[in-house]
Amino acid sequence: MNFCPMLKQLARFVLQSLALTSMIICLLVLPASAMALRELDANAGVVEVLQMPVAKEQTNCWRKAEAEVWEPWLEKQIGYQGRELLWDANRQLAVVLIGWLNQSSWDAIPATSISKTENKFDMLLQQCLGVGASKPLPLQRTGSLQPLL
C-alpha cells in the first residue's frame, strides 16, 4: 500500500485547516467588520501575525504602503505563501497574516532586510499621511500560528 499520496492529502488538509483556523481566530478576536483583502495560501506551514492601529482615515495610505513596499518585498522571499490584510472598523485595528512555507524560511530572512523594508514602509506612510512620526502605524502585537501535526 502506497502511503505517500495519503500523506500528501493529509498534509494538504492540515494546512488548509490552518488557514481556516487562523481566519476563525481573527474573526473571533475581531468583530464581524473585519474583512480579508488578500487570500492566504493554504499551503502555509506557519502564519506570521501582526497587529497595528489603523484609523479609518489611514486605511488608504496603509493599503497603498502595504501594496507598494511589503508586497513586492515579500514576493521575493523564499518560502512566502501569501498574506491577508484584515481591518476592523469598530476597533480601528489592522491584522496582517503572512504565510510561510515553514519556520526556517521565515527565520532565514536577514534582519537588515526587514529593517530596510520597514523603513521604506514607514517613510511612505509618513508622506501619505502627512505626519512626522517615525512609526506612523506602530506594531502592537506580533506572533505566529502553526499547524498542530
Salt bridges, closest charged atoms under 4 A:
GLU66 OE1 - ARG83 NH1 2.36
GLU71 OE2 - ARG38 NH1 2.09
GLU71 OE1 - ARG83 NE 2.52
GLU75 OE2 - ARG38 NH2 3.63
GLU118 OE2 - LYS135 NZ 2.85
ASP122 OD2 - LYS135 NZ 2.85
